Amino acid sequence: MRVNYLRSTAMTKTYRIFDRRRLLFLLSLLLIAGFFATTLFGYFVSKQAIRTAIIGQNLPLTSSNIYSEIQKDLVRPVLISSTMAHDTFLREWVMQGEKDVGELARYLAEVKERYGAFSSFFVSEKSAIYYTGKGIMKHVVPTEPRDAWYYRVRNMKESYEINVDPDLANKDTLTIFINYRVFDFGGNYIGATGIGLTVDAVRHLIADYQQRYQRVIYFVNDQGHKVLFGSTTEEEIDMHTAPGLGVLVERILHEKSGFYQYEVNGDNYILNVNYLPELKWFLFVEQNEDMALAGIRRTLYINLAVSLAMTLLVLVLAHLTLDRYQNRIEEMATTDKLTSLLNRQVFIIFIKKLLAEYLRNPRPLSILFIDIDHFKAINDIHGHLVGDRTLSGIAQLLQNSLRQSDIAVRWGGEEFLVVLNDCDLDQAKCLAEKLRETIEQRRFEENGKFIALTVSIGISQYDGVELFEQTISRADAALYTAKNQGRNCVSTAPIIN
């Protein structure tokens, strides 16, 4: 049988109706926009005035305030570590041979308690011992990855570094360490000391600033990586890859401070940057301009709300009505009204998709061509209404017997076509036999009388080369073979080599 590759007239009409309604809807929006032009003009004038105030006054002032507070809260640990590194007691204790461990432990514990630090430590260059407020914790060795920080500090030129690492002394809690190099009175390197702050504690501090000032605040190191932020769900990223901001990063790192603007997904962001030399990090304070303009937007929304309310209500009702009828029309255009199976027109769409999947992942496809035996006699004896109900009953049996991946189509009259996905010829034959037996054993009752039905089935398997209508034609030929063999049987078309 010849396959029709054109979509039905009903479906074409459906899309035309949809396009016409959409055009009317767009025209309605244009008319509404004209009515509200004056209101929008006033909004944009106010928006520009507020934006100028933000850029020229508000954000720089707020950024300076945050900068001062963060200096007070985060630079303090650097000063504490510097004090420890230059403490006469610590240096003399090392030079005297590190004899009384308890004495150093008390010193480190007192520093931790006095300044509210999460941890305090000293690592000796001579003995390679890692001391904490509880005494000796371990020996550092070059081959241990977790001791790499110490050998990095020992060889660096700067006096100190700020590093984020798990704290071995506190169950691997993620900690911000200020690692400070220690020298004796003759300028010889004798170890590293410092304190640690929990990352969560600093994040809470930043989150508090963000809540108080309604700004996004984070730190960026001199390589351009975001290293500290208020949210626990964020991750450290390379700011060079940040949307919108990435192209400005090198300029920011070079200038060290200033005022910048960038855009992401249509939103304009205002950014103020300050360099904190004590931390060797950049403080980024940014604001989404849209959030700053929320107040005048709220006024705009109130002004527009009354006018829009009825318009939106009408549009919603129109949309629901059109959507309902569109679904009804599409259903009528794609399914057979009598059996609720797919019709031949929409079947082509499914087959094209199935063949495209077959090209990507070849799996066997088989065809069942089913015809009800002596169906004309049913119509002649019992009437066409009974014949229609018989067709519906057969269709229901097909739907109940097939898998979700299979496609059942009313091909025309008393003929049905079934496409079996991932099913070879032998499997298709077994399924066809089972289906034939099910229909044969089923008794359709009409007006107290039972009607016995049988079907003939032709089977073919798609060979991956031929046109799909050729596969259907071979199944059709196998169906006529089954008819000629006495009906109520299954016939298989041979696989083409």
ZIJOPE-V203090 format. One record per residue. SS is DSSP state (A for helix, B for strand, O for the rest). BURIAL is b if it has 9 or more other C-alpha atoms within 8 Angstrom, else e. Layout:
SS & BURIAL
SS & BURIAL
This chain:
O & e
O & e
O & e
O & e
O & e
O & e
O & e
O & e
A & e
A & b
A & b
A & b
A & e
A & b
A & e
A & e
A & e
A & b
A & e
A & e
A & e
A & e
A & e
A & e
A & b
A & e
A & e
A & e
A & e
A & e
A & e
A & e
A & e
A & e
A & e
O & b
A & e
A & e
A & b
A & b
A & e
A & e
A & b
A & e
A & e
A & b
A & b
A & e
A & e
A & b
A & b
A & e
A & b
A & b
A & b
A & e
A & e
A & b
A & b
A & b
A & e
A & b
A & b
A & e
A & e
A & b
A & b
A & e
A & e
A & b
A & b
A & e
A & e
A & b
A & b
A & b
A & b
A & b
A & e
A & b
A & b
A & b
A & e
A & b
A & b
O & b
O & e
A & e
A & e
A & b
A & b
A & b
A & b
A & b
A & e
O & e
O & e
O & e
O & e
O & e
A & b
A & e
A & e
A & b
A & b
A & b
A & b
A & b
A & b
A & b
A & b
A & b
A & e
A & e
A & e
O & e
O & b
O & b
B & b
B & b
B & b
B & b
B & b
B & b
O & b
O & e
O & e
O & b
B & b
B & b
B & b
B & b
O & b
O & b
B & b
B & b
B & b
B & e
B & e
O & b
O & e
O & e
O & e
O & e
A & e
A & e
A & b
A & b
A & e
A & b
A & b
A & e
A & b
A & b
A & e
O & e
O & e
O & e
O & e
B & b
B & b
B & b
B & e
B & b
B & e
B & e
B & b
A & e
A & e
A & e
O & e
O & e
B & b
B & b
B & b
B & b
B & b
B & b
B & b
B & b
B & b
B & b
B & b
O & b
O & e
O & e
O & e
O & e
B & b
B & b
B & b
B & b
B & b
B & b
B & b
B & b
B & b
B & b
A & b
A & e
A & e
A & b
A & b
A & b
A & b
A & b
A & b
A & e
A & b
A & b
A & e
A & e
A & e
O & e
O & b
B & b
B & b
B & b
B & b
B & b
B & b
O & b
O & e
O & b
B & b
B & b
B & b
B & b
B & b
O & b
O & e
O & e
O & e
O & e
O & e
O & e
B & e
B & b
A & b
A & b
A & e
O & e
O & e
O & e
O & b
A & b
A & e
A & e
A & b
A & b
A & e
A & b
A & b
A & e
A & e
O & b
O & b
B & b
B & e
B & e
B & e
B & b
B & b
B & b
O & e
O & e
B & b
B & b
B & b
B & b
B & b
B & b
B & b
B & b
B & b
B & b
O & e
O & e
O & b
O & b
B & b
B & b
B & b
B & b
B & b
B & b
B & b
B & b
A & b
A & e
A & e
A & e
O & b
A & e
A & e
A & b
A & b
A & e
A & e
A & b
A & e
A & e
A & b
A & b
A & e
A & e
A & e
A & e
A & e
A & e
A & e
A & e
A & e
A & e
A & b
A & e
A & e
A & e
A & e
A & e
A & e
A & e
A & e
A & e
A & e
A & b
A & e
A & e
A & b
A & b
A & e
A & b
A & b
A & b
B & b
O & b
O & e
O & e
O & b
O & e
O & b
B & b
O & b
A & b
A & b
A & b
A & b
A & b
A & e
A & e
A & e
A & e
A & e
A & e
A & e
A & e
A & b
A & b
A & e
A & e
O & e
O & e
O & e
O & b
B & b
B & b
B & b
B & b
B & b
B & b
B & b
B & b
O & b
O & e
A & b
A & e
A & e
A & b
A & b
A & e
A & e
A & b
O & b
A & b
A & e
A & b
A & b
A & b
A & e
A & b
A & b
A & b
A & b
A & b
A & b
A & b
A & b
A & b
A & e
A & e
A & e
O & e
O & e
O & e
O & e
O & b
B & e
B & b
B & b
B & b
B & b
B & e
O & e
O & b
B & b
B & b
B & b
B & b
B & b
B & b
B & b
O & e
O & b
O & b
A & b
A & e
A & e
A & b
A & b
A & e
A & e
A & b
A & b
A & e
A & b
A & b
A & e
A & e
A & b
A & b
A & e
O & e
B & b
B & b
B & e
B & e
O & e
O & e
B & e
B & e
B & e
B & e
O & b
O & b
B & b
B & b
B & b
B & b
B & b
B & b
B & b
O & b
O & e
O & e
O & e
O & e
O & e
A & e
A & b
A & e
A & b
A & b
A & b
A & b
A & b
A & b
A & b
A & b
A & b
A & b
A & b
A & b
A & b
A & e
O & e
O & e
O & b
O & b
O & b
B & b
B & b
B & b
O & b
O & e
O & e
O & e
O & e
